């Protein structure tokens, strides 16, 4: 009976007994940080890129000791704490636009990805370059136990520059050395001659030089491409394009236009160069005005009127022809007039046959007139509508009553009476 109670008590004590907690000690070196570009590391000159860098901690635990007399550490010696990274150009032809970044703690065997905004120089020479990723972090260097309850930590700060390989692809870089406009006026077409230089580091094969409208610029290409062929680095070529200028443009201004190159590189790949923006000088508008004084006509009168036009624009026009639009109370049997070629500032007189209705109201009128002409590229153009001022005035002297019905009736009776008298006298003879 006593033995039975002994075993029961022993079992209860075993169930409720609390074992001594064991501590863990890790034996290893510090963090082992490495870095590599995630994705492609090949970039083109002039490109704005986002470079993603993979930061990896390869630190491993060499030995793990578990004993009851060991106090466990809060941090592992392989953990890189408070990691701060910065991308350095290190002579690479690029500009880093991002500030240093904090990526937190990186435990052994883990990775972090961090991105930087960079701009590759426009005139970067193709080749392999080495940028640097500067990493700063703290790790648990050592720890000393003080009794069974206390432990003293010793941390160490490390700064490392890790190499990153940057491959800049050789490419063509255009430079506009000269832009010469020919007959390029507002609202008209003209020619643009460009002198282009390949200031890049690669020879272009089967190259095509193209121009394109820049945003909402009023200068627009009509013929946008010129085949160049081989375009070696350092060489210069000339390309001529036909362009048009919107009538909404302001005269005597310089407007932007873009030029770029499509070509085959040394590997046979089709490449499009970065566009280069340059200025195109645009001349004034082609305009005309009526400079003659208001023309006076009387009711019922038919006459040849003279209208003087002047080329007030900045370009010569060719084979100009004026037209007058006659409206009530006017009519015209000859409403067109040939003006010929007109230089800027030159004027010419056009003649039209115009009749005023006998019931026309005495007042001023405005008749529409326009000029059709050919520009310097022989394109047909039409001017803005101009006003020819016409004044219907009262007749003077006997002519002032010519349109009065009573006067007309009396005059008709007098004429008939005279004819009757003449006939009667002849019969008597």
C-alpha positions in Angstrom: 0.0 0.0 0.0 2.8 2.4 0.9 4.7 1.5 -2.3 1.5 2.2 -4.3 1.2 5.7 -2.8 4.9 6.4 -3.5 4.5 5.7 -7.2 1.4 7.9 -7.4 3.2 10.8 -5.7 6.3 10.4 -7.9 4.1 10.4 -11.1 2.3 13.6 -10.0 5.6 15.3 -9.3 6.9 14.3 -12.7 3.8 15.7 -14.4 4.1 19.1 -12.8 7.9 19.4 -12.7 9.3 22.4 -14.9 12.5 21.5 -16.7 15.3 24.0 -16.8 15.2 26.1 -20.0 18.2 25.7 -22.4 19.9 28.7 -24.2 21.2 28.7 -27.8 24.6 30.1 -29.0 25.2 30.5 -32.7 28.8 30.4 -33.9 29.3 32.1 -37.3 30.9 35.0 -39.2 29.1 38.2 -39.9 26.7 39.0 -42.7 27.9 38.4 -46.3 26.3 41.0 -48.5 26.3 40.8 -52.3 24.5 42.8 -55.0 23.5 42.3 -58.6 21.3 44.1 -61.1 17.9 42.5 -61.4 16.7 42.2 -65.0 18.7 43.7 -67.9 21.8 45.6 -67.3 22.1 46.9 -70.9 21.1 50.5 -71.5 21.2 53.0 -74.4 22.7 56.5 -74.4 20.2 59.2 -73.5 17.8 56.8 -71.9 16.1 57.4 -68.6 16.0 54.1 -66.8 14.9 52.5 -63.5 17.7 50.2 -62.3 16.6 47.4 -59.9 19.3 46.0 -57.6 19.0 42.7 -55.8 20.7 42.9 -52.3 21.4 39.4 -50.9 22.7 38.4 -47.5 24.6 35.1 -47.9 25.7 34.9 -44.2 25.3 31.3 -42.8 25.4 29.8 -39.3 28.5 27.6 -38.8 27.7 26.1 -35.4 24.7 26.0 -33.0 25.2 25.2 -29.3 22.3 24.6 -27.0 23.0 24.5 -23.2 21.1 25.3 -20.1 23.8 27.7 -18.9 23.6 29.8 -22.1 21.5 32.9 -22.4 20.0 33.2 -26.0 20.9 36.3 -28.0 18.2 38.7 -29.3 20.0 39.1 -32.7 21.8 36.6 -34.9 25.3 37.5 -35.9 24.5 36.9 -39.6 21.7 39.6 -39.6 22.6 42.8 -41.3 20.7 45.5 -39.4 19.5 48.9 -40.5 20.8 48.4 -44.1 21.3 51.6 -46.1 22.2 51.5 -49.8 23.3 54.1 -52.3 24.1 53.8 -56.0 27.3 55.5 -57.1 28.1 56.2 -60.8 31.9 55.6 -60.2 32.9 57.0 -63.6 30.0 55.4 -65.4 28.5 57.9 -67.9 25.2 58.1 -66.1 23.5 60.4 -63.5 21.9 58.8 -60.4 18.7 60.7 -59.6 17.7 58.7 -56.5 18.9 59.4 -52.9 20.3 56.7 -50.7 17.6 54.3 -49.4 16.9 52.3 -46.2 15.9 48.7 -46.7 15.7 47.6 -43.1 17.1 44.4 -41.6 18.3 41.6 -44.0 18.6 38.2 -42.3 21.0 35.6 -43.5 19.6 33.8 -46.6 17.2 36.6 -47.4 17.1 39.2 -50.2 15.8 42.8 -50.8 15.2 44.6 -54.0 15.7 48.3 -54.3 15.3 50.6 -57.4 17.2 53.7 -58.5 16.3 56.2 -61.2 19.2 57.0 -63.5 19.8 58.9 -66.7 22.4 57.6 -69.2 24.4 60.4 -70.7 23.4 61.4 -74.3 26.9 61.0 -75.6 27.9 57.9 -73.6 30.3 55.7 -75.4 29.2 52.1 -75.6 31.0 49.6 -73.4 31.1 47.8 -70.1 31.2 49.9 -66.9 31.3 49.2 -63.2 29.0 51.2 -60.9 29.1 50.7 -57.1 26.4 50.0 -54.6 27.5 51.4 -51.3 26.0 49.4 -48.4 26.1 50.5 -44.7 24.8 48.1 -42.0 25.3 47.0 -38.4 25.6 43.5 -37.1 26.1 41.6 -33.8 29.9 41.3 -33.6 30.1 39.6 -30.1 28.2 39.1 -26.8 29.4 38.5 -23.2 27.3 36.9 -20.5 27.4 38.5 -17.1 26.0 35.8 -14.7 22.8 33.9 -15.5 20.7 37.0 -16.2 22.7 39.6 -18.1 24.4 39.7 -21.5 26.4 42.5 -23.1 26.1 43.1 -26.9 28.9 44.4 -29.1 27.8 45.7 -32.6 30.0 46.6 -35.5 29.2 49.0 -38.4 30.4 48.0 -41.9 30.5 50.0 -45.1 31.1 48.1 -48.3 31.2 49.1 -52.0 29.8 46.3 -54.1 30.4 46.3 -57.9 27.5 46.4 -60.4 28.2 45.8 -64.1 26.5 48.3 -66.5 26.5 47.6 -70.2 25.9 50.7 -72.4 24.9 49.7 -75.8 26.8 51.5 -78.6 24.3 53.7 -80.5 23.9 56.6 -82.9 23.5 60.1 -81.5 22.3 62.8 -83.8 23.3 66.4 -83.7 21.6 69.1 -85.9 24.3 71.3 -87.1 22.2 73.5 -89.4 18.5 73.9 -90.3 17.9 76.0 -93.4 14.3 76.9 -94.4 13.3 77.7 -98.0 10.0 79.6 -98.7 8.7 78.4 -95.4 5.9 80.9 -94.6 2.8 80.8 -92.4 0.0 78.9 -94.1 2.2 77.6 -96.9 4.6 74.7 -97.8 8.3 75.0 -98.1 11.6 73.0 -97.9 13.8 72.3 -94.9 17.4 71.3 -95.3 19.1 69.7 -92.3 22.8 69.0 -91.8 23.1 66.1 -89.4 26.1 64.6 -87.7 26.5 61.2 -86.1 28.2 62.0 -82.8 27.5 58.5 -81.4 29.8 55.6 -81.0 28.5 53.2 -83.7 28.2 53.2 -87.5 24.6 53.2 -88.7 23.7 50.9 -91.6 20.7 51.4 -93.9 19.8 54.5 -92.0 16.6 56.6 -92.6 16.5 60.1 -91.2 12.9 61.0 -90.2 11.3 64.2 -89.0 8.2 64.4 -86.8 5.9 67.1 -85.4 6.9 68.2 -81.9 3.7 68.3 -79.8 1.3 70.9 -81.1 3.9 72.8 -83.1 2.4 74.3 -86.3 5.3 73.0 -88.4 4.3 69.6 -89.8 6.2 67.3 -92.2 4.8 66.6 -95.7 7.6 64.3 -96.7 9.0 62.9 -93.4 11.8 60.5 -94.3 15.0 60.5 -96.3 17.1 57.4 -96.9 20.7 57.9 -96.0 22.3 54.5 -96.2 25.5 54.0 -94.3 26.1 56.7 -91.7 29.5 56.2 -89.9 30.2 57.6 -86.5 31.6 61.1 -86.8 30.3 61.7 -90.3 27.9 64.4 -91.6 25.0 64.1 -94.0 22.5 66.5 -95.6 18.8 65.7 -95.8 16.0 67.8 -97.5 12.4 67.6 -96.5 9.1 69.2 -97.6 7.2 70.7 -94.6 4.0 72.8 -94.1 3.2 75.5 -91.7 -0.3 75.9 -90.2 -2.1 79.2 -90.9 -2.6 79.5 -87.2 1.2 80.1 -86.6 2.6 83.4 -85.7 4.8 84.9 -88.4 8.5 85.4 -88.0 8.8 82.8 -85.2 11.0 79.8 -84.6 9.0 76.6 -84.0 10.2 73.1 -82.8 10.5 70.0 -84.9 12.0 66.6 -84.1 14.4 64.4 -86.0 15.5 60.8 -85.3 17.2 57.9 -87.1 16.0 54.4 -87.9 19.0 52.1 -88.6 20.6 48.7 -88.3 23.4 48.3 -85.7 26.5 46.1 -85.9 24.4 43.1 -84.8 21.8 43.6 -87.5 19.1 44.8 -85.0 16.7 47.6 -86.0 17.3 50.6 -83.7 15.5 53.9 -83.4 17.6 56.8 -82.0 16.4 59.2 -79.4 14.6 62.2 -81.1 16.5 65.5 -81.2 14.5 68.8 -81.1 15.6 71.7 -83.1 14.2 75.1 -84.2 12.7 75.9 -87.6 12.5 79.6 -88.6 9.1 80.5 -90.1 8.5 83.6 -92.2 5.5 85.8 -92.4 2.0 85.2 -93.7 1.0 85.7 -97.4 -1.6 88.4 -97.2 -3.4 90.9 -99.4 -5.3 94.1 -98.8 -7.5 96.5 -100.8 -5.9 99.9 -100.8 -8.1 101.7 -103.3 -10.6 104.4 -102.1 -14.4 103.6 -101.9 -15.9 103.4 -105.3 -19.0 105.6 -106.1 -21.8 104.5 -108.4 -25.3 105.9 -109.1 -28.5 103.9 -109.2 -29.0 102.4 -112.6 -25.4 103.1 -113.6 -23.2 100.5 -115.3 -19.4 101.2 -115.3 -15.9 99.8 -115.1 -14.5 100.1 -111.6 -10.9 99.8 -110.6 -9.8 98.0 -107.4 -6.2 98.2 -106.3 -4.7 95.2 -104.4 -1.4 95.1 -102.5 0.7 92.1 -101.5 1.2 92.9 -97.8 2.8 89.6 -97.0 6.5 88.6 -96.9 6.6 86.2 -99.9 6.1 86.5 -103.6 3.0 85.0 -105.2 2.6 83.8 -108.7 -0.2 83.8 -111.3 -2.6 85.7 -109.0 -6.2 86.1 -110.1 -8.7 88.3 -108.2 -12.5 87.8 -108.1 -15.3 90.1 -107.0 -18.5 88.7 -105.6 -21.4 91.0 -106.7 -24.5 90.9 -104.6 -27.8 92.8 -104.7 -28.2 95.6 -105.7 -25.0 95.0 -107.8 -24.4 92.7 -110.8 -21.3 92.0 -112.8 -20.8 90.6 -116.2 -17.0 90.5 -115.7 -16.1 89.6 -112.1 -12.5 88.2 -112.5 -9.2 89.9 -113.2 -5.7 88.5 -113.8 -3.1 90.1 -111.5 0.1 88.1 -112.4 3.1 87.8 -110.1 3.2 90.0 -107.0 6.3 90.6 -104.9 6.0 91.6 -101.3 4.8 95.3 -101.2 3.8 95.3 -104.8 0.3 96.5 -105.8 -1.8 96.1 -109.0 -5.1 97.4 -110.3 -8.0 95.1 -111.3 -10.9 96.2 -113.4 -14.5 94.8 -113.2 -17.8 95.6 -115.0 -20.4 96.5 -112.3 -24.0 97.6 -112.7 -26.1 99.1 -109.9 -29.8 98.5 -109.8 -32.0 101.6 -110.5 -33.8 101.0 -107.2 -30.5 100.8 -105.1 -30.7 102.5 -101.8 -28.3 105.4 -101.3 -25.7 104.0 -98.8 -22.4 102.2 -98.5 -21.9 98.5 -99.4 -19.1 96.0 -99.0 -18.4 93.4 -101.8 -16.4 90.3 -101.0 -13.2 89.8 -103.0 -10.5 87.1 -102.8 -7.3 86.3 -104.7 -6.3 82.9 -105.9 -2.6 82.4 -106.5 0.3 79.9 -106.6 2.9 79.8 -103.9 6.7 79.2 -104.4 6.1 75.5 -104.6 3.3 75.9 -107.2 0.6 74.9 -104.7 -2.8 76.6 -105.2 -3.8 78.9 -102.4 -6.7 81.2 -101.7 -6.4 84.5 -99.7 -8.6 85.6 -96.9 -11.8 87.4 -98.0 -11.4 91.2 -98.4 -14.0 93.9 -98.6 -14.3 96.3 -101.6 -16.2 99.4 -100.4 -18.9 100.6 -102.8 -21.0 103.7 -102.3 -24.4 104.2 -104.0 -24.7 108.0 -104.4 -27.6 110.2 -105.7 -27.4 111.3 -109.3 -26.4 115.0 -109.9 -28.4 117.5 -112.2 -30.7 116.0 -114.8 -29.6 112.6 -113.9 -30.9 113.0 -110.4 -34.5 112.5 -111.7 -33.7 109.8 -114.2 -35.1 107.1 -112.0 -38.3 109.1 -111.1 -41.4 107.2 -112.7 -43.3 110.5 -113.3 -40.3 112.0 -115.0 -39.8 108.9 -117.1 -43.5 109.0 -118.2 -43.4 112.7 -119.2 -40.1 112.2 -121.0 -41.6 109.2 -122.9 -44.7 111.3 -123.8 -42.5 114.1 -125.1 -40.5 111.8 -127.2 -43.6 110.2 -128.7 -45.1 113.7 -129.4 -41.9 114.8 -131.1 -41.8 111.7 -133.3 -45.5 112.3 -134.3 -44.7 115.9 -135.2 -41.8 114.9 -137.4 -43.8 112.3 -139.2 -46.7 114.7 -139.8 -44.4 117.4 -141.3 -42.8 114.8 -143.6 -46.2 113.8 -145.0 -47.2 117.4 -145.8 -44.0 117.8 -147.8 
